[in-house]
């Protein structure tokens, strides 16, 4: 009910959700292209553009400041691509250089204008950490317009982007330009970033771009599904952060959104069915247990073969003396029994069934073939 009744909360939550959809969708390409630091670099490079746009125009209109941020962000990304192509500096090294240089210039310019007696510059520092609680309809429409343009462009060039992301050499053989594709993807990422600067700020914007895509990557191997999941996680983190900020006093919306996205990433790392930590741990346990059962089956087979007196049933104590692997023998024997490979006599002794002996012989023959 609080969500429906509070007008400001509705604007903030809707704006955060739209930002999460746009940034999450386009962040997929940054993650898959191993350019996760690119979002951080562009967002930090946008700061001098915001300050210069204000210094030139004297206006604090969101549209003008974000256009300045877009120009600066695109210039920064162009420098990054140029450094990578024309030097031996790696991609992450080039991104780190541009990030620090442009952010330093932006802080220098921001400090300069804040030292001036003119009070019109007040409020520009909100672009450092964001001020989602102060979002207006104007900011919402900017996000809608720019975000729609970015999503439409991504849809129109989907096949080209997908091909150049996974197999750029084959794409070039078909006549696609890697440089043009890089510039287009980077331009769309710039659009996603600048639309979110007023919400989460320069410093935290990279989380909106990378966290949803990183979480989505844990759940699927298909790029289309990853884009949809990333957009969903971005929207979910945005709305959850806005609600959390409204419920907890003095909790800024931008950091709350980032914390919610972090929680989504952690849950994805733990719970995803194929790549999740818990799933992999369970699979490793199942593999070890299956190997342990095979080893116990062979131990029982050899134990029976070594007894020439015809005695084929043995106690758990006897089996434990020849078993080379550690573990709960009783549980392993019960697992063999459930597979109909072993059975327990009335005297509480264990012996292989006919199926168990056949399975043991198969394992022995398979081992000899691998030698």
Residue pairs with C-beta under 8 A, 6 or more apart in sequence:
2 9
2 246
3 9
3 10
3 13
3 243
4 10
6 246
8 133
9 242
9 243
9 246
11 135
11 136
11 137
11 140
12 132
12 133
12 135
12 242
12 245
12 246
12 253
13 238
13 239
13 242
13 243
14 140
15 132
15 135
15 139
15 140
15 143
15 199
15 238
16 132
16 199
16 238
16 239
16 241
16 242
16 253
16 257
17 235
17 238
17 239
18 140
18 143
18 144
18 147
18 235
18 238
19 143
19 147
19 195
19 196
19 199
19 200
19 208
19 234
19 238
20 208
20 212
20 231
20 233
20 234
20 235
20 236
20 237
20 238
20 239
20 257
21 147
21 151
21 231
21 234
21 235
22 143
22 146
22 147
22 150
22 151
22 191
22 192
22 195
22 196
22 231
22 234
23 192
23 193
23 196
23 205
23 208
23 209
23 212
23 234
24 208
24 209
24 212
24 213
24 216
24 230
24 231
24 232
24 233
24 234
24 235
25 150
25 151
25 154
25 192
25 227
25 230
25 231
25 234
26 150
26 154
26 185
26 188
26 189
26 191
26 192
26 209
27 39
27 189
27 192
27 208
27 209
27 210
27 211
27 212
27 213
27 230
27 234
28 213
28 216
28 223
28 226
28 227
28 230
29 35
29 161
29 165
29 185
29 188
29 189
30 36
30 38
30 39
30 189
30 209
30 210
30 213
31 210
31 213
31 214
31 217
32 165
32 166
32 213
32 217
32 223
32 226
33 165
33 185
34 91
35 91
35 95
36 206
36 210
36 214
37 91
37 92
37 95
37 96
37 99
37 206
38 77
38 80
38 95
38 186
38 189
39 189
39 193
39 205
39 206
39 209
39 210
40 95
40 99
40 205
40 206
41 76
41 77
41 80
41 95
41 96
41 98
41 99
41 102
42 73
42 76
42 77
42 186
42 189
42 190
42 193
43 73
43 193
43 197
43 202
43 203
43 205
43 206
43 209
44 76
44 99
44 100
44 102
44 103
44 106
44 202
44 203
45 72
45 73
45 75
45 76
45 77
45 98
45 99
45 102
45 103
45 106
46 69
46 70
46 72
46 73
46 76
46 106
46 190
46 193
46 194
46 197
46 202
47 69
47 72
47 102
47 103
47 105
47 106
47 107
47 110
47 127
47 128
47 202
48 72
48 102
48 105
48 106
48 109
49 68
49 69
49 70
49 71
49 72
49 73
49 75
49 106
50 65
50 66
50 68
50 69
50 72
50 106
50 124
50 127
50 197
51 68
51 106
51 109
51 110
51 113
51 124
52 68
52 72
52 109
53 59
53 64
53 65
53 67
53 68
53 69
54 60
54 64
54 65
54 68
54 113
54 121
54 124
55 109
55 113
56 68
57 64
58 120
59 65
60 120
60 123
60 124
62 136
62 138
62 139
62 142
62 198
63 138
63 142
65 124
65 127
66 142
66 146
66 194
66 195
66 197
66 198
69 127
69 193
69 194
69 197
70 190
70 191
70 194
72 102
73 190
73 193
73 194
74 186
74 187
74 190
76 98
76 102
77 98
77 186
77 187
77 189
77 190
78 183
78 186
79 94
79 98
80 91
80 94
80 95
80 98
81 179
81 182
81 183
81 186
83 89
83 94
83 97
83 98
84 90
84 91
84 94
87 94
89 97
103 202
106 202
110 124
110 125
113 121
113 124
114 121
114 124
114 125
126 134
126 198
126 201
127 197
127 198
127 201
127 202
128 201
128 202
128 203
129 200
129 201
129 202
129 203
129 204
129 252
129 254
129 255
130 196
130 197
130 198
130 199
130 200
130 201
130 204
130 205
130 252
130 253
130 254
131 198
131 199
131 201
131 253
131 254
132 198
132 199
132 200
132 242
132 245
132 252
132 253
132 254
132 257
133 245
133 252
133 253
135 198
135 199
139 198
139 199
142 195
143 195
143 196
146 191
146 194
146 195
147 191
147 192
147 195
149 191
150 188
150 191
150 192
153 184
153 188
154 161
154 188
157 184
160 171
160 176
160 181
161 181
161 184
161 185
162 223
163 170
163 171
163 174
163 176
164 171
164 176
164 178
164 181
164 182
165 223
166 223
168 178
168 181
171 178
171 181
172 178
189 209
192 209
193 205
193 209
196 205
196 208
197 205
199 208
199 253
199 254
199 257
200 207
200 208
200 253
200 254
200 257
200 258
201 254
204 254
204 255
204 257
204 258
207 257
207 258
207 261
207 262
208 234
208 237
208 238
208 257
208 258
208 261
211 233
211 234
211 237
211 258
211 261
211 262
211 264
211 265
212 229
212 230
212 231
212 232
212 233
212 234
212 237
212 261
212 264
213 226
213 230
214 265
214 268
215 229
215 230
215 233
215 261
215 264
215 265
215 267
215 268
215 269
216 225
216 226
216 227
216 229
216 230
216 232
216 233
216 268
217 226
217 275
218 268
218 269
218 272
218 274
218 275
218 276
219 225
219 226
219 229
219 268
219 272
219 273
219 274
220 226
220 229
221 274
233 261
233 264
234 261
236 260
236 264
237 257
237 258
237 260
237 261
237 264
238 257
238 260
240 257
240 260
241 253
241 254
241 256
241 257
241 258
241 259
241 260
241 261
242 253
242 256
242 257
244 251
244 256
244 259
244 260
245 251
245 252
245 253
245 256
248 256
268 276
269 276
269 277
270 276
270 277
270 278
271 278
271 279
272 279
273 279
289 332
289 335
292 325
292 327
292 332
293 332
293 335
293 336
293 339
294 363
295 323
295 324
295 325
296 319
296 323
296 325
296 329
296 332
296 333
296 336
297 336
297 341
297 342
297 352
297 356
297 359
297 360
297 363
298 360
298 363
298 364
299 319
299 322
299 323
299 324
300 314
300 319
300 336
300 342
300 350
300 351
300 352
300 356
300 360
301 352
301 356
301 357
301 360
301 361
301 364
302 322
303 314
303 318
303 319
303 322
304 312
304 351
304 352
304 357
312 351
312 352
313 345
313 347
313 349
313 350
313 351
314 349
314 350
314 351
315 348
315 349
315 350
316 329
316 330
316 333
316 350
319 329
319 333
319 350
320 329
323 329
333 342
333 344
333 350
336 342
336 356
337 343
337 344
339 355
339 356
340 353
340 355
340 356
341 352
341 353
341 355
341 356
341 359
342 350
342 351
342 352
342 353
342 356
343 350
343 351
343 352
343 353
344 350
345 351
352 360
